[in-house]
Amino acid sequence: MAAPTVSVASLTNPAKSGFLTKQGGKIKTWKRRWFVLKGDTLYYFKSPTDRDKTGSIQVETGSVCKLELENKKKKNCFFSVSTKIRTYMMYADNEQSAKEWVDLIVKAINDKKGGGSGSSGGSIAPPASSPSPSTPAATPTPAAATPATPKVETAPAAAAAPVTKTDTAPKSAGSDGKKDFSPRHLIAIAKGAIPYLQDEESKILEFWQIWSESIPPLEDLVAGQVIDYTVSASADVQKLTWRTSGPQNVFIQKMVDFFWNVGAPESEIDRLNDVGALINPAKIGSWIDMSAKGGMDGGWFFPVDIPMKNALESTDPGEPARKVQEWAEKHHIEKCYSVGRDMGAAPPRQTELRIRLPGADFSAQLAVALDAYVMFNFPQPPEAALQILNELKPSTGMNLSIITSSEGFVRLGLLIPKPSTTVVTKLCSVVNATNEELAALEGSLGTDGPTWVEYQFLKEGFGYGVYKEGFDVVFHYHVGDETNTHA
């Protein structure tokens, strides 16, 4: 039986109501919500006119409400409500409002005990030993503390720890005169190698800069944590994808701030929270797409092993999701190694699943992949591309990228590991691209070649005039990892 709806209007004569910003549960993002304290229950809604609650916190004997005075960013505005279920962290717009909320919630707890305090305040537990609001209960590593707001304050990227690169890496120097080989620096150098990212008035360049500034600084990492960087480019470098990922507790808030800042709808930010709560990935990341014709898109991804059942929860229901499930069950595929979703302002939403192809050898894996082309109604790669693949014949290790939407299948990609320089040149010729700009990008990234080549097919109608539809060849480069060497 469904729980009865509770509207804001139905909660007449509340003890208090107003906006507070609340931290999520498993996914530690901050959301501004309309709170109503009525009796022994603290209800919260997305707006003051909502017809049903988003959630509620019921206080009981043993519950504790207290100010959290140790937070440096919102000193004296944070407070917590601890029940048998969990500890809820939230903050008010100012110190006086926070104290009023705490006083009234404490009173509700005391009234629940049957012994009203005789004052609005009651007894407030001391905050001295309480965890910082930026630290979730029972989590040893700190989560991001900056609240999610429609406006994000970005700081300059922190100086990154050097990582070992090949001799082809750019030899630019940092402020101390030492050569900087950090991935953070290398993607900035790579951006400088892309002609359509040189216009200072370009919206695409502005988009890239907002995204790059959302990457957490190295100081946020603790020992053993890593930030990973990859860049993908079409053979003619007319389309680029930038991806970065790292620990959930470090990345989540800056990711959400980025999505707010570029106008992602709140419903999709809620979707990120819902899928994150279901999967609870240790590692998460963000990506952006761009093209020379002005294409811009972005979203999130979880680069962790995920049961197919849970991964499909992130897709929009419909025939494509059903077909993917049917294909996976047919070939005994039980998990994917990455799931992601776009956060564009307009539907249809697109969800990507990346799957390791089963099979003991190249032929077996290729057969499973080609069956997906048939079941999902995609044309096979061109004969010239298949001929090169048959010559390459990787022993195993091929993957499949599947992108679905509520309006049908969007894109299918066959990923083949570690193509040689000769193979890269041949594949560029298949799509009538010279490899000069690709070679310039590789040089700026300091790589010794792509880690993957993807045979990619984008269905008609999903290029929106800014992305190439039909068959294309895309190269994926692992730029490197960053760690905080001072942690």
ABEGO torsion letter per residue (X at the ends): XBBBBBBAAABBGBABBEBBBBBBBABBBBBBBBBBBBEABBBBBABAABABBABBBBBBBGBBBBBBAABAABBGABBBBBBAABBBBBBBABAAAAAAAAAAAAAAAAAAAGBBAGBAAEBBBBAAABBBAABBBGBABBBBABBBBABBBBBBBBBBBBBBBBAABBABBBAAGBBBABAAAAAAAAAAABAAAABAABAAAAAAAAAAAABBBAAABBBGBBBBBBBBBBAAGABBBBBBBBBAAAAAAAAAAAAAAAGBBAAAAAAAAAAAAAAGBABBBBBBBBBAAGBBBBBBBBBBBBBAAAAAAABBBEAAAAAAAAAAAAAGBABBABBBBBABABOBBBBBBBBBBBEABAAAAAAAAAAAAAAAGBBBBBAAAAAAAAAAGBABGBBBBBBBBAAEBABBBBBBBGBBAAAAAAAAAAAGBBAAAAAAAAAAAGBAEBABBBBBBBBBGAAGGABBBEBBBBBBBBAEBBBBAAX
